[in-house]
Amino acid sequence: MSCGPRHTERGQDRPLVGRASELAELEAVAAQAAAGRSRVVQIEGPAGIGKSALLNGWCRRDRRFEVLWARCRPLEREFAFGAVRQLFRPVMESVTEAGRAALPEDAQAVARRVLEDGARPESAAAGPHSGATALDGLDALALHLSDRRPLLLAIDNLQWIDTPSLRWLARLVTRADTRPVLVAVVNRTGEFRRPDPLFAELVRPDHCHKIALEPLDVPGVRQLARHVWEAEEPDAAFAAACHAATGGHPLFLWGLLHHAQLAGVRPTAEFRDRLRTVTLSTLDQEIMHRLSQGSREAVELTRALAVLGDRKPAELLAAYCGSGEAVVRAAAADLWSLGLLRSGGEPCFVHEVVRDTVLATMSPEELGRAHAGAAQVSHLAGRPDEEVAAHLLAAGPVEGAWAVPVLRRAADEALHRGAPDVAVTYLRSALGRQTQAAERGPLLLQLGVAAGHYDADLALSYVTGALEVLTDKSARRDALGVLTYCLQFSRRPRGALSGVDRLIAELCGETEHGGADRELVLRMRALRSWREYERPAARTPEPSTPVSVEGLVGRTPGERQLLALHAFHSLKAAVPAPYVAELVDRACVNLPVFSHDLFPLHYFVAQTLFYLDELDRVDRFIRQLTQEVEVKGLELLDSSLSVLQAALAWQGGNVTEALGTARTAAARRPAAGTRPYATTLDIIRINALLEQGQLDAAEQVVLTRSPKEPQEAGWERPLFLLSLAALRMSQGEPRTALALLRECGHHLDAAGTVNPAICPWRSRAATAHLALGDGPAAHALIEQELDLARQSRIPRAVGVALRAAGRAAEGTRQLELLDEAAHVLTATPARLDLARTLGDLGVALLRRDDRGGARDALQRGLELAGECGATTLADRLRGPLHEAGGRAARPGGSLLTPGEERVSTLAVQGYSNKQIAELLVVSLRTVETHLTGAYRKLGIAGRHHLAAALAGPSAQPSSRRTSSR
């Protein structure tokens, strides 16, 4: 087993006795982890009970795991991934260049940004490392290490861990479900920052085994005494007296026994009356008594160690104490002779209880002054900014203007590492320490940027404050970009944003009438236009001098934004696609990387390309943004990219992938507030569940979101109504569906959205009318949609409208329309719509007794439905195909490759991915690829549905009737 230096330093002084049952518990949990089931073990107890000694003692006996250690300290609670850096730095420092190159790409990025002391980013506004991406990279690194050898992450003093590290550990345990990973944590009883959901998630009973250490019993006390009096066997009565005097507490026992030995006591019954009672208070008294025997310089050194922390260099301790290094070394030797410091290396207390005792002698005012002094000497000594900032957070007032720049640099470093919440903590402290009025605006803006990584509403409060005091034009432009970005992700009640709306209106007035520079005018108009799209009620008066987009070439951020916005508004109005595409191309020429000052350029470029069916470009766009998130992204942006990925999968007809991605994104816990575009995730889940015949599950999505329905209709509302109407139609409620579709159309008309490529509500309403026997109304709606689709010149929209027209027609005309729809859709990425159309065409041909043509169309439709994972459609097509003389593959039959069948069969039998790889002599990645392919073809979400899917349709009865869409 590879163990770091903390292993030896924590276990060298005291033997491990009386812990046989606890060691057996540790061994049982470790065996489960080593077998491929990630586990957590929590060792809890009061100070000095032997928690660290137990973990170290077990580590010395076990040889299966690669062990990475971290020991958390009070001063490091605000460090960005402080515990993570302790865990991984030693192993990364020992890796060769070739070994680094073999690491997963995400792990290499984390090694560069989170673990190493690289160059800091130039500014926070340039964009830090994404917190979400940092967690992904740490996952990749840990899992890579666990592939080589079972991995043990040992974290001592968990009660002092930094939040980013705790967030990652809680996440890792679930991500590493089938990997040999053991997380062992040690914490003091009752000293954790409760209530803490991250701590609760880490020690959740279903994957965590808790060991609550109790005091030693009398036999354990006797074993410890035997270790102290090596040449003499302790008497049972003497051991019982020692137990009574200390309650069996190991730290108290150790102090009692050594004190007794030095006093000439022998471990026999006649000496038991000379033992004194030892408790925490008497231990404190003993520590203070020993300190009183030391020199004044020794007492000063204990205070320095208590404030600065263990193992600090002698020159820093000397600067804090106001003495020389030789004096510090002499004082350290004095304290070692008194039994208060460890031997060897830089000065370090023998136990945290000594530090606690020293700190308890200092009043809050004294402690604040001590940390202020520590901050100043650490700053002058060139210590890392985050170390200086940690003292500043605990300090009272400090002299000079140096503190604010230190805190701002520490915030930049925290953002760089992917810990925006830590950056906000530093910047809040800086805001309270500002000495010049001119610092307030830039500080508020920097706070807005940092908070915007994870909490849009918090960021809004800072950015609106910054806009009220900033006078620099460039800074105001940056602030506008942050404001727009945060407004996109804000989930405040609509009424709570009225103050922001008023500020935007005022800024619009200033830029239109106050002689502002042209770029600021363009930026404000882009902001207003985007705001009205997101919130139609937040309309502002039209500008007095409209800007023609024909004269814009995309040289500046403002021009690019207006071009992208105009492209999307033109798309909504069903302006011909070539013109819309030309506007997007002008906005995207040499498209720069994402930054606040470009928002919402990327947003509307992606939306427009999405509805133009340029899905390959959207996919490349997402990949580009995802790569940029690794360096400059935000957690909120990363969440919105997950939504876009799910929508892209749905638009491309990948039902299973869309459902899985949407479920994963919906289950992802935002750092604060609610996740962006939760309604869009609900829409995708409802649509995908309908295609898989899971009507009850789709209804549950509707029920769980209804209480959170916004009062004001945004752009997501009509799309949700469209999906809800589809659910009601599938449940046999066409009248309810029609009412929902009419409301959907009303919202779209009010927003000027008539393009059926965005929302084909008319063809859906026509289907409801036909179900209710109202043919004329259905034909009128279909004709409108077909005209608008042809006007927009978007093939998918045309094909969908043609299919609706064909379903409503009869005879030869029906075949012509459906055949034309299939021909149009074949050239698009709309695979699911094509599968539906081919199914309708096959059924129509079968009615005309064209069994050969019907067989071909139905076979193609069934194959497409299977590839898409649309099980409801596939089940519906099997009957007509059989009637036409075709043979439909059963689920899990010929649709799967031989490799997929073998892997799926073993998975159903209960084998893990790793075990399947070993049985079939293939790589783990190959197993995962086969399973993913099987899930997609079978139209299921994951492993737990595999057995039923392979068993065939009879194993998956639908609890509710479905109708064709």
Residue pairs with C-beta under 8 A, 6 or more apart in sequence:
1 59
1 62
1 63
1 64
1 65
1 66
1 67
2 66
2 67
3 59
3 60
3 67
3 69
4 67
4 68
4 69
4 90
6 69
6 71
6 156
7 56
7 59
7 60
7 67
7 69
9 342
9 348
10 52
10 53
10 56
10 71
10 156
11 52
11 53
11 56
11 57
11 60
13 342
13 350
14 50
14 53
14 250
14 254
15 223
15 224
15 227
16 50
16 53
16 54
16 56
16 57
17 216
17 220
17 223
17 224
17 227
18 216
18 217
18 219
18 220
18 221
18 223
18 224
19 50
19 54
19 57
19 220
22 54
22 211
22 213
23 54
23 57
23 58
23 61
25 41
25 209
25 211
26 41
26 54
26 55
26 58
26 184
26 211
27 58
27 62
28 209
29 39
29 41
29 182
29 209
30 39
30 41
30 58
30 62
30 64
30 65
30 152
30 182
32 39
33 39
33 150
33 152
33 180
33 181
33 182
34 64
34 65
34 150
34 180
34 182
35 180
36 178
36 179
36 180
36 912
36 914
36 915
37 177
37 178
38 172
38 173
38 176
38 177
38 178
38 179
38 180
38 181
38 182
38 183
38 207
39 173
39 181
39 182
39 183
39 207
39 208
39 209
40 173
40 182
40 183
40 184
40 185
40 202
40 203
40 207
40 208
40 209
41 182
41 183
41 184
41 185
41 208
41 209
41 210
41 211
42 185
42 186
42 187
42 203
42 208
42 209
42 210
42 211
43 51
43 54
43 55
43 184
43 185
43 186
43 187
43 211
43 213
44 51
44 186
44 187
44 188
44 189
44 210
44 211
44 212
44 213
45 51
45 188
45 189
45 212
45 213
45 214
46 188
46 189
46 249
47 188
47 251
47 280
47 351
47 352
47 353
47 356
48 249
48 250
48 251
48 252
48 283
48 351
48 353
49 213
49 214
49 215
49 249
49 250
49 251
50 213
50 250
50 251
51 156
51 186
51 187
51 188
51 213
52 156
52 186
53 250
54 211
54 213
55 154
55 156
55 184
55 186
59 67
59 152
59 154
64 149
64 150
65 149
65 150
65 151
65 152
65 182
66 91
66 145
66 148
66 149
66 150
66 151
66 152
67 152
67 154
68 87
68 88
68 90
68 91
68 151
68 152
68 153
68 154
69 86
69 87
69 154
69 156
70 83
70 84
70 86
70 87
70 153
70 154
70 155
70 156
70 165
71 86
71 155
71 156
71 157
72 82
72 83
72 155
72 156
72 157
72 158
72 159
72 160
72 161
72 162
73 157
73 160
73 309
73 310
74 160
75 308
75 309
75 387
75 390
75 391
75 394
76 82
76 83
76 160
76 162
76 309
76 390
77 160
77 161
77 162
77 390
78 162
78 386
78 389
78 390
78 393
78 422
78 425
78 426
79 85
79 162
79 386
79 390
79 422
80 162
80 164
80 386
80 413
80 414
80 417
80 418
80 419
80 422
80 423
81 114
81 134
81 162
81 164
81 165
81 168
81 417
81 418
81 419
82 161
82 162
82 165
83 155
83 161
83 162
83 165
83 166
84 114
84 115
84 138
84 164
84 165
84 168
85 114
85 115
87 153
87 155
88 111
88 115
88 138
88 141
89 115
91 145
92 100
92 111
92 115
92 116
95 103
100 108
100 111
101 108
103 111
103 140
103 141
103 144
104 140
104 141
104 144
105 140
106 133
106 136
106 137
106 139
106 140
106 141
106 630
107 137
107 138
107 140
107 141
107 144
109 133
109 137
109 630
110 134
110 137
110 138
110 140
110 141
111 141
112 118
113 129
113 134
113 137
113 416
113 417
113 418
113 631
114 129
114 134
114 137
114 138
114 417
114 418
117 384
120 409
120 412
120 413
120 416
121 127
121 128
121 412
121 415
121 416
123 412
124 411
124 412
124 415
124 423
124 446
124 449
124 450
125 445
125 446
125 449
125 478
125 595
125 596
126 595
126 632
127 594
127 595
127 596
127 628
127 631
127 632
127 633
127 634
128 412
128 414
128 415
128 416
128 417
128 418
128 420
128 423
128 453
128 632
129 415
129 416
129 417
129 418
129 630
129 631
129 632
130 418
130 453
130 629
130 630
130 632
130 633
130 634
130 635
130 637
130 638
131 164
131 418
131 419
131 420
131 453
131 454
131 635
131 671
132 629
132 633
132 635
132 638
132 639
133 418
133 629
133 630
133 633
133 638
134 164
134 168
134 417
134 418
134 419
135 167
135 168
135 171
135 418
138 168
138 172
139 168
139 171
139 172
139 175
139 176
142 151
142 153
142 172
142 176
142 181
143 175
143 176
143 179
143 181
145 151
146 176
146 179
146 180
146 181
147 179
147 924
149 180
150 180
150 181
150 182
151 179
151 180
151 181
151 182
152 182
152 183
152 184
153 169
153 181
153 182
153 183
153 184
154 184
154 185
154 186
155 161
155 169
155 183
155 184
155 185
155 186
156 186
157 186
157 187
157 188
157 352
158 166
158 185
158 186
158 187
158 192
158 199
159 187
159 188
159 191
159 192
159 193
162 419
162 422
163 198
163 419
163 421
163 422
164 417
164 418
164 419
164 421
164 422
166 196
166 198
166 199
166 202
167 198
169 183
169 185
169 202
170 198
170 199
170 201
170 202
172 181
172 183
173 181
173 183
173 202
173 207
174 207
178 912
178 913
178 914
183 202
185 202
185 203
189 212
192 199
193 199
202 208
203 210
214 248
215 246
215 247
215 248
215 249
215 250
216 224
216 243
216 248
216 249
216 250
216 253
217 243
217 248
218 236
218 239
218 240
218 243
218 248
219 239
220 248
221 239
221 240
221 242
221 243
221 246
221 248
221 253
222 234
222 236
222 239
224 250
224 253
224 254
224 257
225 234
225 238
225 239
225 242
225 257
225 267
226 233
226 234
228 257
228 258
228 261
228 267
229 261
229 266
229 267
232 266
232 267
233 267
234 267
234 268
235 267
235 268
235 269
237 269
237 272
238 267
238 268
238 269
238 271
238 272
239 267
240 272
241 272
241 273
241 275
242 253
242 256
242 257
242 272
242 275
245 256
245 275
245 276
245 277
245 278
246 252
246 253
246 256
246 277
246 278
246 279
247 279
249 278
251 283
251 351
251 353
252 278
252 279
252 280
252 283
253 278
255 278
255 283
255 286
256 275
256 276
256 278
258 339
259 286
260 271
260 274
260 275
263 274
265 271
265 274
265 275
276 282
278 286
280 353
283 353
283 357
284 353
284 357
284 360
287 340
287 353
287 354
287 357
287 358
288 357
288 361
290 338
290 339
290 340
291 298
291 299
291 302
291 338
291 340
291 358
293 338
294 331
294 334
294 335
294 338
295 331
295 334
297 321
297 323
297 327
297 328
297 330
297 331
297 334
298 331
298 334
298 335
298 338
300 321
300 323
300 331
301 317
301 321
301 328
301 331
301 332
301 335
301 347
302 335
302 340
302 354
302 358
303 358
303 362
303 370
304 312
304 317
304 320
304 321
305 312
305 317
305 347
305 348
305 349
305 355
305 358
306 355
306 358
306 359
306 362
307 320
307 367
307 370
307 371
307 374
307 391
308 316
308 317
308 320
308 374
308 378
310 346
310 347
310 348
310 349
311 345
311 346
311 347
311 348
312 346
312 347
313 346
314 325
314 328
314 329
314 346
314 347
315 325
315 381
316 377
316 378
316 381
316 383
317 328
317 347
318 324
318 325
318 327
318 328
319 377
319 380
319 381
320 373
320 374
320 377
321 327
321 328
328 347
332 341
332 347
335 341
335 347
336 342
336 343
339 350
340 349
340 350
340 354
341 347
341 348
341 349
341 350
342 348
342 349
342 350
349 355
359 367
362 370
365 396
367 394
368 394
368 395
368 396
369 395
369 396
371 391
371 392
371 394
371 395
371 396
372 391
372 392
372 395
372 396
372 397
372 398
374 391
374 395
375 388
375 391
375 392
375 395
375 398
375 403
375 406
376 398
376 399
378 387
378 388
378 391
379 388
379 402
379 406
385 406
385 409
385 410
385 413
386 410
386 413
386 414
388 406
388 410
389 406
389 407
389 410
389 426
389 429
392 398
392 403
392 406
392 407
392 429
392 433
393 425
393 426
393 429
398 433
401 435
401 436
403 430
403 433
404 430
404 433
404 434
404 435
404 439
404 443
407 426
407 427
407 429
407 430
407 433
408 426
408 427
408 430
408 443
408 446
410 423
410 426
411 422
411 423
411 424
411 426
411 427
411 430
411 446
411 450
412 423
414 420
414 422
414 423
414 426
415 423
415 450
415 453
420 450
420 451
420 453
420 454
420 634
420 635
421 454
421 671
423 450
424 447
424 450
424 451
424 458
427 443
427 446
427 447
427 450
428 447
430 443
431 440
431 443
431 444
431 447
434 440
434 443
440 469
441 466
441 469
441 470
441 471
441 472
441 475
442 466
442 470
442 475
444 462
444 463
444 465
444 466
444 469
445 462
445 463
445 466
445 470
445 475
445 478
445 479
445 482
447 459
447 462
448 459
448 460
448 462
448 463
448 466
448 479
448 482
448 483
448 486
449 459
449 482
449 596
450 459
451 458
451 459
451 462
452 459
452 463
452 482
452 485
452 486
452 596
452 634
452 636
453 634
453 635
453 636
453 671
454 634
454 635
454 636
454 670
454 671
454 672
455 671
455 672
455 673
456 485
456 486
456 487
456 488
456 489
456 490
456 491
456 636
456 673
456 676
457 486
457 490
457 491
457 492
457 672
457 673
458 672
459 482
459 486
460 483
460 486
460 487
460 490
460 492
460 500
463 479
463 482
463 483
463 486
464 483
464 499
464 500
464 503
466 475
466 479
467 476
467 479
467 480
467 483
467 503
467 507
468 503
470 476
470 479
473 516
473 517
473 520
476 520
477 519
477 520
477 523
477 557
477 597
478 596
478 597
480 507
480 520
480 523
480 524
480 527
480 597
481 523
481 557
481 595
481 596
481 597
481 598
481 599
482 596
483 500
483 527
484 526
484 527
484 530
484 531
484 596
484 599
484 600
485 596
485 599
485 600
485 634
487 497
487 500
487 531
487 534
488 530
488 534
488 599
488 600
488 603
488 640
488 676
489 636
489 640
489 676
490 497
491 673
491 674
493 711
494 535
494 537
494 710
494 711
494 712
497 535
497 538
501 531
501 535
501 538
504 524
504 527
504 528
504 531
504 538
504 540
505 540
507 524
508 524
508 525
508 528
508 540
508 541
508 543
510 516
511 520
511 521
511 524
512 521
512 524
512 543
512 544
512 545
513 544
518 558
519 556
519 557
519 558
520 558
521 547
521 558
522 547
522 556
522 558
522 559
522 561
522 562
523 557
523 558
523 561
525 543
525 547
525 558
525 562
526 558
526 561
526 562
526 565
526 600
528 540
529 562
529 565
529 569
530 565
530 600
530 603
530 604
531 538
532 538
532 539
532 540
533 568
533 715
533 751
534 714
534 715
535 712
535 714
536 712
536 713
536 714
536 750
536 751
537 712
547 562
549 562
549 563
549 566
549 583
552 559
552 562
552 563
552 586
553 559
553 586
554 560
554 563
554 586
554 587
554 588
554 589
557 597
557 598
557 601
560 587
560 598
560 601
561 587
561 598
561 600
561 601
561 604
563 583
563 584
563 586
563 587
564 583
564 584
564 587
564 600
564 601
564 603
564 604
564 605
564 608
565 600
565 604
566 583
567 580
567 583
567 584
567 587
567 604
567 605
567 608
568 604
568 607
568 608
569 752
570 579
570 580
570 583
571 577
571 580
571 608
571 611
571 612
571 755
571 757
571 758
571 792
572 751
572 752
572 753
572 754
572 755
572 758
573 752
573 753
573 754
573 755
574 754
574 755
574 756
574 788
574 791
574 792
575 792
576 791
576 792
576 793
577 612
577 792
577 793
577 794
578 793
580 608
580 612
581 612
581 614
584 605
584 608
584 609
584 612
587 601
587 605
588 605
591 601
591 602
591 605
592 598
593 628
593 632
594 602
594 625
594 628
594 629
594 632
594 633
594 637
595 632
602 621
602 625
605 621
606 618
606 621
606 622
606 644
609 617
609 618
609 621
610 618
610 644
610 647
610 648
610 651
611 755
611 757
611 758
611 794
612 757
612 794
613 651
613 757
613 794
613 795
613 796
613 828
613 829
613 830
615 648
615 651
615 652
615 829
618 644
618 648
619 648
622 641
622 644
622 645
622 648
625 633
625 637
625 641
626 633
626 638
626 641
629 637
629 638
629 641
635 670
635 671
636 670
636 676
639 665
639 668
639 670
639 675
639 676
639 677
640 676
640 677
642 661
642 664
642 665
642 668
643 662
643 665
643 676
643 677
643 680
643 681
645 661
646 658
646 661
646 662
646 665
646 680
646 681
646 684
647 658
647 680
647 684
649 657
649 658
649 661
650 658
650 684
650 687
650 688
651 829
651 830
652 829
652 831
653 829
653 830
653 831
653 832
653 833
653 834
653 835
653 864
653 867
653 868
653 870
654 868
654 869
654 936
655 688
655 691
655 692
655 832
655 868
655 869
655 870
655 939
656 688
656 692
656 868
656 869
656 935
656 936
656 938
656 939
656 940
656 941
657 869
657 936
658 684
658 687
658 688
659 684
659 685
659 688
659 689
659 692
659 869
659 941
660 935
660 941
660 942
662 681
662 684
662 685
662 688
663 685
663 941
665 675
665 681
666 675
666 678
666 681
666 682
666 685
668 675
674 708
675 681
677 716
678 705
678 708
679 705
679 716
679 717
679 719
679 720
680 716
680 719
682 701
682 702
682 705
682 720
682 723
683 716
683 719
683 720
683 722
683 723
685 698
685 701
686 698
686 701
686 702
686 723
686 724
686 726
686 727
687 723
687 726
689 695
689 697
689 698
689 701
690 698
690 726
690 727
690 730
690 872
690 962
690 965
691 832
691 868
691 869
691 870
691 871
691 872
691 873
691 939
692 869
692 870
692 871
692 872
692 939
692 940
693 871
693 872
693 875
693 956
693 958
693 962
694 958
695 727
695 730
695 731
695 958
695 959
695 960
695 962
696 959
696 960
698 727
699 727
699 731
702 724
702 727
710 717
713 747
715 751
717 747
718 743
718 744
718 745
718 747
718 748
718 751
718 753
718 759
718 761
719 744
719 759
721 740
721 741
721 743
721 744
721 747
722 740
722 741
722 744
722 759
722 760
722 761
722 764
724 740
725 736
725 737
725 738
725 740
725 741
725 744
725 764
725 768
726 737
726 764
726 965
728 734
728 736
728 737
728 740
729 737
729 764
729 767
729 768
729 771
729 963
729 965
730 960
730 962
730 963
730 965
731 960
731 961
732 961
732 963
734 767
734 768
734 771
734 772
735 768
735 772
737 764
737 768
738 765
738 768
738 769
738 772
741 761
741 764
741 765
741 768
742 765
744 759
744 761
745 761
745 762
745 765
748 754
748 758
748 759
748 761
753 759
754 788
755 788
755 792
755 794
755 797
756 762
756 763
756 785
756 788
756 789
756 792
756 797
756 800
756 801
757 789
757 792
757 794
757 796
757 797
760 785
760 797
760 800
760 801
760 804
762 781
762 782
762 784
762 785
763 781
763 782
763 785
763 800
763 801
763 803
763 804
765 778
765 781
766 777
766 778
766 779
766 781
766 782
766 785
766 804
766 808
767 778
767 804
767 807
767 965
769 775
769 777
769 778
769 781
770 778
770 807
770 808
775 808
778 808
779 808
782 801
782 804
782 805
782 808
783 805
785 801
785 804
786 798
786 801
786 802
786 804
786 805
788 797
789 797
789 798
789 800
789 801
790 798
795 824
795 825
795 827
795 828
796 825
796 828
796 829
796 830
796 833
798 824
799 821
799 822
799 824
799 825
799 828
799 830
799 833
799 834
799 837
800 821
800 825
800 830
800 833
802 817
802 818
802 820
802 821
802 824
803 817
803 818
803 821
803 825
803 833
803 836
803 837
803 840
805 817
805 821
806 814
806 815
806 816
806 817
806 818
806 820
806 821
806 837
806 840
806 841
806 844
807 814
807 818
807 840
809 817
814 844
815 841
815 844
815 845
815 848
818 837
818 840
818 841
818 844
819 841
821 837
821 841
822 834
822 837
822 838
822 841
822 857
825 833
825 834
825 837
826 834
828 834
831 864
831 867
831 868
832 864
832 865
832 868
832 870
832 873
834 861
834 864
835 860
835 861
835 862
835 864
835 865
835 868
835 870
835 873
836 861
836 873
836 965
837 861
838 857
838 858
838 860
838 861
838 864
839 857
839 858
839 861
839 862
839 865
839 873
839 876
839 877
839 880
841 857
841 861
842 853
842 854
842 855
842 856
842 857
842 858
842 861
842 877
842 880
842 881
842 884
843 854
843 858
843 880
845 851
845 853
845 854
845 857
846 854
846 858
846 880
846 883
846 884
851 884
851 885
854 880
854 884
855 881
855 884
855 885
855 886
858 877
858 880
858 881
858 884
858 886
859 881
859 886
861 873
861 877
862 874
862 877
862 878
862 881
862 888
865 871
865 873
865 874
865 877
866 874
866 889
866 895
866 937
866 939
867 936
867 937
868 939
869 935
869 936
869 937
869 938
869 939
869 940
870 939
871 891
871 938
871 939
872 962
874 891
874 939
875 953
876 964
877 888
878 888
881 887
881 888
882 888
889 895
890 952
891 938
891 939
891 949
891 950
891 952
891 953
892 901
892 904
892 934
892 938
892 949
892 950
892 951
892 952
895 937
895 938
896 904
896 933
896 934
896 937
896 938
897 930
897 933
899 926
899 930
900 930
900 931
900 933
900 934
900 937
901 934
902 920
902 930
903 916
903 920
903 927
903 930
903 931
903 934
904 930
904 931
904 934
904 946
904 950
905 950
906 915
906 916
906 919
906 920
907 913
907 916
907 931
907 943
907 946
908 946
908 947
908 950
911 919
913 924
913 927
913 928
913 931
914 924
916 927
917 923
917 924
917 926
917 927
920 927
931 943
934 946
935 941
935 942
935 946
938 945
938 946
938 949
938 950
939 949
940 946
940 948
940 949
947 955
948 955
948 956
949 955
949 956
